[in-house]
Amino acid sequence: MLLLKNITKSYTLGKLGNIQILCWINLEIKSWEFVAIVWPSWSGKSTLMNIIGMLDTPTSGEYYLSWERIDTLKDSKISDIRAKKIGFIFQNYSLLPRMSALEQVMIPLWYQGVSNKDAKNLAKEYLQKVGLWDKLKNKPNELSGWQSQRVAIARALVVNPDIILADEPTWALDSKTWEEILHLFKEINKSGKTVIIITHDDAIAQKAGRIIKIKDGEIVDNF
């Protein structure tokens, strides 16, 4: 499903010169896996997430998704693959303040050219799946943290992607609520999706089927 071969990423930062963020990352994630990538601060977590999610390109190395090499493709092709194959769940939910929960979930469908009627029906279906049937008209300031997270999950799922990529999906939630969210991720995984969670919390990582630990831009454990 997903293969990174000798991936590096570096940036040039003024007087600091060339700073290497990722160092020779070799990683394979198979279809239907539930993986947690664990990182301490300044470990390159965001950079790795952006490369996996095709929001950034590596300095060197090869990236394959479904046996197709990604890093050499044109931006337009990468954008098309990303929109169809990867559902993002961001740390801060990334909900638009003036839009209802229903409209938030409709957004990725609009980008794919789905008609307004069909987008609305699909969005309702996925909000029902995450237990928010009664919150369709609510805006972000009318939702709790766990409800906002479920809207973000519904938005990621509505395009039926192969991979769910979640950045610190439980960071603002109490322990009871993050247990519920992780249970939802397990159900998503059982339905045939590959789930990748980026987290710094070992307790959350233990809920995944596989743990990958990163330190100083390198994979130090993979079990």
C-alpha positions as CSV (number, residue, x, y, z in Angstrom):
1,M,0.0,0.0,0.0
2,L,2.5,2.6,1.2
3,L,6.3,2.4,0.8
4,L,9.0,4.9,1.7
5,K,12.5,4.1,0.5
6,N,15.5,6.1,1.8
7,I,13.4,9.2,2.3
8,T,15.3,12.3,3.5
9,K,14.1,15.9,4.0
10,S,16.2,19.0,4.6
11,Y,15.7,22.7,4.6
12,T,18.0,25.7,4.3
13,L,17.5,28.0,7.2
14,G,19.5,31.3,6.8
15,K,22.8,31.3,8.8
16,L,22.0,27.8,10.2
17,G,22.6,26.4,6.7
18,N,21.2,23.0,5.7
19,I,19.1,21.3,8.4
20,Q,18.2,17.7,7.9
21,I,14.8,16.8,9.4
22,L,14.3,13.2,8.1
23,C,17.2,10.8,7.8
24,W,16.9,7.8,5.5
25,I,13.4,6.7,6.4
26,N,12.5,3.2,5.2
27,L,8.9,2.3,6.0
28,E,6.2,0.0,4.6
29,I,2.6,0.2,5.7
30,K,0.2,-2.4,4.3
31,S,-3.4,-2.2,3.5
32,W,-5.7,-2.6,6.5
33,E,-3.0,-1.8,9.0
34,F,-3.7,0.4,12.1
35,V,-0.4,2.1,12.7
36,A,0.7,4.7,15.4
37,I,3.8,6.8,14.6
38,V,5.2,8.1,17.9
39,W,7.3,11.1,18.1
40,P,8.9,13.3,20.8
41,S,9.2,17.0,20.2
42,W,11.3,18.1,17.2
43,S,11.5,14.6,15.9
44,G,10.3,15.4,12.3
45,K,6.7,14.2,12.9
46,S,5.0,16.9,11.0
47,T,7.4,16.6,8.1
48,L,6.9,12.9,7.8
49,M,3.1,13.3,8.0
50,N,3.2,15.9,5.3
51,I,5.3,13.6,3.0
52,I,3.0,10.6,3.6
53,G,0.0,12.9,3.0
54,M,1.6,14.3,-0.2
55,L,1.5,17.8,1.2
56,D,5.3,18.0,0.9
57,T,7.9,16.2,-1.2
58,P,11.1,14.5,0.0
59,T,14.5,15.9,-0.7
60,S,15.6,12.5,-1.8
61,G,14.3,8.9,-1.8
62,E,11.2,7.2,-3.3
63,Y,7.6,7.2,-2.2
64,Y,5.2,4.6,-3.6
65,L,1.4,4.4,-3.0
66,S,-0.5,1.4,-4.4
67,W,2.6,0.5,-6.3
68,E,2.7,3.9,-8.1
69,R,5.7,6.1,-7.5
70,I,4.4,9.4,-6.1
71,D,7.5,11.7,-5.7
72,T,8.1,12.1,-9.4
73,L,4.6,13.0,-10.4
74,K,3.4,16.4,-11.4
75,D,1.6,18.5,-8.7
76,S,-1.8,18.2,-10.4
77,K,-1.6,14.4,-10.4
78,I,-0.4,14.3,-6.8
79,S,-3.3,16.5,-5.8
80,D,-5.8,14.2,-7.6
81,I,-4.4,11.1,-5.9
82,R,-4.3,12.8,-2.5
83,A,-7.9,13.9,-2.8
84,K,-9.1,10.4,-3.6
85,K,-6.9,8.2,-1.5
86,I,-6.1,10.1,1.8
87,G,-8.5,11.4,4.4
88,F,-6.9,13.9,6.8
89,I,-7.8,14.5,10.4
90,F,-5.9,17.5,11.7
91,Q,-4.9,18.3,15.2
92,N,-7.0,21.4,15.5
93,Y,-9.9,19.9,13.5
94,S,-9.6,22.6,10.8
95,L,-13.3,23.4,10.9
96,L,-14.5,26.6,9.2
97,P,-16.2,28.8,11.8
98,R,-19.2,29.9,9.7
99,M,-20.1,26.5,8.3
100,S,-22.4,24.0,9.8
101,A,-21.3,20.4,10.5
102,L,-23.2,19.3,7.4
103,E,-21.4,21.8,5.2
104,Q,-18.0,21.0,6.7
105,V,-18.4,17.4,5.6
106,M,-19.7,18.4,2.2
107,I,-16.5,20.4,1.4
108,P,-14.3,17.6,0.0
109,L,-17.2,16.3,-2.1
110,W,-17.6,19.8,-3.7
111,Y,-13.9,19.7,-4.6
112,Q,-14.5,16.4,-6.4
113,G,-17.4,17.9,-8.4
114,V,-20.2,16.0,-6.6
115,S,-23.6,17.6,-7.0
116,N,-24.9,19.6,-4.0
117,K,-27.8,17.1,-3.6
118,D,-25.6,14.1,-3.6
119,A,-23.0,15.8,-1.4
120,K,-25.6,16.6,1.2
121,N,-27.0,13.1,1.3
122,L,-23.5,11.6,1.7
123,A,-22.5,14.1,4.4
124,K,-25.7,13.2,6.3
125,E,-24.9,9.5,6.0
126,Y,-21.4,10.0,7.4
127,L,-22.4,12.3,10.2
128,Q,-24.9,9.7,11.2
129,K,-22.1,7.1,11.2
130,V,-20.1,9.1,13.7
131,G,-23.1,9.7,16.0
132,L,-23.9,13.3,15.0
133,W,-27.2,13.1,13.3
134,D,-28.7,15.7,15.6
135,K,-25.8,18.2,15.0
136,L,-26.1,18.7,11.3
137,K,-26.8,22.5,11.6
138,N,-24.4,23.2,14.4
139,K,-21.4,25.4,13.8
140,P,-18.0,24.8,15.5
141,N,-18.8,27.1,18.4
142,E,-21.9,25.0,19.1
143,L,-19.9,21.8,19.3
144,S,-17.9,20.2,22.0
145,G,-14.3,19.0,21.4
146,W,-15.3,15.4,20.8
147,Q,-18.1,16.5,18.5
148,S,-15.8,18.6,16.5
149,Q,-13.4,15.7,16.2
150,R,-16.2,13.5,14.9
151,V,-17.1,16.1,12.3
152,A,-13.4,16.0,11.2
153,I,-13.6,12.2,11.0
154,A,-16.8,12.2,9.0
155,R,-15.2,14.8,6.6
156,A,-12.1,12.5,6.2
157,L,-14.3,9.4,5.5
158,V,-16.9,10.9,3.2
159,V,-14.7,10.6,0.0
160,N,-14.1,6.9,0.8
161,P,-10.3,7.1,1.0
162,D,-7.9,4.2,1.3
163,I,-5.9,5.8,4.1
164,I,-7.0,7.8,7.1
165,L,-4.1,10.0,8.3
166,A,-4.7,11.6,11.8
167,D,-2.5,14.1,13.5
168,E,-2.8,14.0,17.3
169,P,-6.5,13.1,17.0
170,T,-7.1,13.0,20.8
171,W,-4.9,15.9,21.9
172,A,-7.8,18.1,23.4
173,L,-10.0,15.3,24.6
174,D,-10.5,13.8,28.1
175,S,-9.6,10.1,28.6
176,K,-13.2,8.8,28.2
177,T,-13.7,10.7,25.0
178,W,-10.4,9.7,23.4
179,E,-11.2,6.0,24.2
180,E,-14.4,6.5,22.2
181,I,-12.5,8.1,19.3
182,L,-9.9,5.4,19.3
183,H,-12.7,2.8,19.3
184,L,-14.1,4.6,16.2
185,F,-10.7,4.4,14.5
186,K,-10.6,0.7,15.2
187,E,-14.1,0.3,13.6
188,I,-12.9,2.3,10.6
189,N,-9.8,0.1,10.3
190,K,-12.0,-3.1,10.5
191,S,-14.1,-1.7,7.6
192,G,-11.0,-2.0,5.4
193,K,-9.2,1.4,5.8
194,T,-5.5,1.8,6.6
195,V,-5.3,4.1,9.7
196,I,-2.2,6.0,10.6
197,I,-2.2,8.0,13.8
198,I,0.6,10.5,14.6
199,T,1.0,10.9,18.3
200,H,3.4,11.7,21.1
201,D,1.4,9.7,23.7
202,D,2.5,6.1,24.3
203,A,-0.8,5.2,25.9
204,I,-2.7,6.1,22.7
205,A,-0.1,4.3,20.5
206,Q,-0.6,1.1,22.4
207,K,-4.2,0.9,21.0
208,A,-2.8,0.5,17.5
209,G,-1.8,-2.7,15.9
210,R,1.7,-1.5,15.2
211,I,4.0,1.2,16.6
212,I,6.7,3.1,14.8
213,K,8.9,5.4,17.0
214,I,10.9,8.3,15.6
215,K,13.7,10.2,17.2
216,D,15.9,12.9,15.6
217,G,14.4,12.2,12.2
218,E,15.1,8.5,12.2
219,I,13.0,5.4,12.9
220,V,14.3,3.9,16.1
221,D,11.6,1.2,16.7
222,N,9.2,-0.5,14.4
223,F,7.1,-3.3,16.0
